[in-house]
């Protein structure tokens, strides 16, 4: 007599529920991470930009605001950036927190930090 092998219906339902739960949480958090990667790219581009060499901190803030408007960034503004002038270039950093409602009264608090 052979033993039966495989996944039972209850095992399949529990496994599916766990996978669906983590997928839903991931889909809720994904927009915040996409915005983080966008801000990281903008700050990196501004830090290495040849057009901003030798300009003022205000012009860097304005350039960030223009690019943030184009990319629909709402978490960080040019005034929120920590900008230090280093030689002809700039050292740019920013940190912020985002609260993402998951379900019911459960939220995820995400802390982001970008340095150039």
C-alpha positions, 0 to 999 in steps of 0.5 A: 500500500502506498502513502498518499503524498501532496498538499491537502485542501486545508494546506492549500488554503492556508498557504494561499492566504499567507501568500495573498496577505504578503502580496497585499502588504507589498502592493500597499508599500510599493508606491512609497518605495518607488517614490524613494527610488525616484527621490534618490535618483533626483538627488544623485542627478543633482549632485553630479549635475554640471549645470549646477556647479558654482550656483547657489543652494536656492538654485539647487532647491528650485531644480529639485522642485522642478524635477519633483513636480515632473516625477510627482514626488510629494514627500520631499520638497526643495526646502526639506533638503540638507544641502552643503556646498563642497567645492564647486559641487553640492552634498545633498541629503534628505530623510523623511517618514511615511505612514502607509495605512494597511488595513483597519487601524494598522499602519506601516511607518517607513523611514527613508534616508537619501545621501549623495 
